[in-house]
Amino acid sequence: MNARDGTVIVLLTLTALGSWYLARNGNDDSAEVTRTEYDHPGYYLKSARILGTGPDGSPLYEIEAARAEQGRDESILFSEVRVRYSPESDVPWRVDADTATLYPDTPLVLLEGHVRAVSAEGFPGNDTEIRTNVLALNPQTYIAETDERVQIRIGARSLTATGMLASLNDNRLELKSNVSGKFVP
């Protein structure tokens, strides 16, 4: 082996060591970027069922949804939603909607898209049905409210209005404005 071959071997060894060192430091940074790019901001559930309890800890209501997902702001977003009260609560209403949102630090459930509340009690032989696009529901106080257009049907009778405040536990309903109706004898 001559001096020239020795110099080539030393240069190749230094080049290999240098590229190994650079590759090792570069991989740490790119691995960190890749790891954070795919982190999910929260959880998600399919066929979700959430139970809400009353002041005494007994079941008060249940929220069923095809999907529930935690939002970036800690809210919970539901799709294909159904809210029902427990039989012990004596609240005869069931509420369905396309979506619902629960925000942290508030008991309100914001229901949106084809919101429909139905009760079989109150008028013998006729279901009471409330339809609107947006409804804020406080399931703990049984209060439902909207400022949107609302349609109420009781059998063949119907009312429309803008805005509504309903107390679901005692079947009281207050229409806010632009009330019109159709009553068939």
C-alpha positions in Angstrom: 0.0 0.0 0.0 1.4 3.3 -1.0 0.9 6.9 0.5 -1.7 7.8 -2.1 -3.9 4.7 -1.3 -3.6 5.5 2.4 -4.7 9.1 1.8 -7.7 7.9 -0.2 -8.7 5.5 2.6 -8.4 8.2 5.3 -10.5 10.7 3.1 -13.2 8.0 2.5 -13.3 7.2 6.2 -13.6 10.8 7.2 -16.4 11.4 4.5 -18.3 8.3 5.8 -18.0 9.5 9.4 -19.1 13.0 8.4 -22.1 11.9 6.5 -23.1 9.5 9.3 -22.9 12.4 11.8 -24.9 14.8 9.6 -27.6 12.1 8.9 -28.0 11.3 12.6 -28.5 15.0 13.5 -30.9 15.6 10.6 -33.1 12.5 11.4 -33.8 13.8 14.9 -35.3 17.0 13.6 -37.3 15.4 10.8 -38.7 12.7 13.1 -40.0 15.4 15.5 -41.7 17.3 12.6 -43.3 14.0 11.3 -44.5 13.0 14.8 -46.2 16.4 15.4 -47.8 16.6 11.9 -50.0 13.6 12.6 -50.9 14.1 16.3 -54.7 14.1 16.7 -56.0 17.1 18.7 -58.2 14.9 20.9 -60.3 11.7 21.0 -63.2 10.5 18.8 -65.8 7.8 19.4 -68.2 5.9 17.1 -71.6 5.1 18.4 -71.2 7.3 21.4 -73.5 7.4 24.4 -73.0 10.0 27.1 -75.1 10.0 30.3 -75.9 13.2 32.2 -76.8 13.0 35.9 -79.0 15.1 38.1 -77.9 16.8 41.3 -78.4 13.6 43.3 -76.2 11.6 40.8 -79.0 9.6 39.3 -79.3 9.4 35.5 -81.1 12.4 34.1 -80.6 12.3 30.3 -78.6 10.5 27.6 -77.0 11.8 24.4 -76.5 9.2 21.7 -74.6 10.0 18.5 -73.2 8.2 15.5 -69.8 10.0 16.2 -68.4 12.2 18.9 -65.1 14.1 18.5 -63.1 16.4 20.8 -62.5 19.8 19.2 -59.4 21.9 19.5 -61.2 24.1 22.0 -62.0 21.2 24.3 -65.6 21.1 22.9 -67.3 17.8 22.0 -68.8 17.7 18.5 -71.5 15.1 17.9 -73.2 13.9 14.6 -76.5 12.2 14.2 -77.7 13.1 17.7 -80.5 12.0 19.9 -81.1 13.4 23.4 -83.5 11.5 25.7 -84.5 12.0 29.3 -84.5 9.0 31.7 -87.9 7.6 32.5 -87.4 8.6 36.2 -87.2 12.3 35.2 -90.8 12.4 33.8 -89.7 14.5 30.9 -91.6 13.1 27.8 -89.4 14.9 25.2 -86.9 13.4 22.8 -84.7 15.7 20.7 -82.9 14.7 17.4 -80.5 16.8 15.3 -77.9 16.5 12.6 -75.1 17.8 14.9 -74.6 19.0 18.5 -71.8 20.7 20.4 -71.0 20.6 24.1 -68.7 23.4 25.3 -66.6 23.2 28.4 -67.8 25.0 31.5 -71.4 25.2 30.3 -74.3 22.8 30.6 -75.8 23.9 27.2 -76.0 21.5 24.3 -76.1 23.4 21.0 -78.2 21.4 18.5 -78.0 22.3 14.8 -79.5 21.0 11.5 -83.0 19.5 11.3 -83.6 19.8 15.0 -86.8 18.0 16.0 -88.3 17.7 19.5 -91.2 15.2 19.9 -93.5 14.5 22.9 -96.4 12.0 23.0 -97.8 13.6 26.1 -99.9 16.7 26.5 -102.6 16.3 23.8 -104.4 12.9 23.8 -103.8 11.0 20.5 -101.5 13.7 19.0 -97.8 14.0 19.2 -96.4 17.5 19.7 -93.5 18.2 17.4 -91.2 21.2 17.3 -88.9 21.8 14.3 -86.1 24.4 13.9 -82.5 24.6 12.6 -80.8 25.7 15.9 -81.7 24.9 19.5 -79.8 25.6 22.7 -80.8 22.9 25.3 -79.9 22.9 28.9 -80.8 19.3 29.8 -80.3 19.9 33.5 -82.9 22.7 33.7 -85.1 21.3 30.9 -84.9 24.6 29.1 -84.8 24.7 25.2 -84.4 28.0 23.4 -83.9 29.4 19.9 -84.1 32.7 18.1 -84.5 31.0 14.7 -87.8 30.2 12.9 -89.7 27.4 14.6 -92.6 25.2 13.5 -94.9 23.5 16.0 -97.3 20.7 15.1 -99.9 19.1 17.2 -101.9 16.7 15.0 -103.4 18.7 12.1 -102.7 22.1 13.9 -99.5 24.0 13.3 -97.9 27.2 14.4 -94.8 29.0 13.1 -92.9 31.7 14.9 -89.5 33.4 15.2 -87.9 32.4 18.5 -89.1 30.1 21.2 -88.5 29.4 24.9 -89.7 25.9 26.1 -89.7 24.3 29.5 -89.7 20.6 28.7 -90.4 19.3 32.2 -93.7 21.1 32.5 -94.7 21.3 28.8 -94.7 25.1 28.7 -93.9 26.9 25.5 -93.4 30.6 24.8 -93.2 31.9 21.2 -91.3 35.1 20.8 -92.5 36.9 17.6 -94.1 36.6 14.2 -96.6 34.0 15.3 -99.0 32.6 12.8 -101.0 29.4 12.8 -103.4 27.0 11.2 -106.1 25.2 13.2 -108.4 22.6 11.7 -111.5 21.8 13.7 
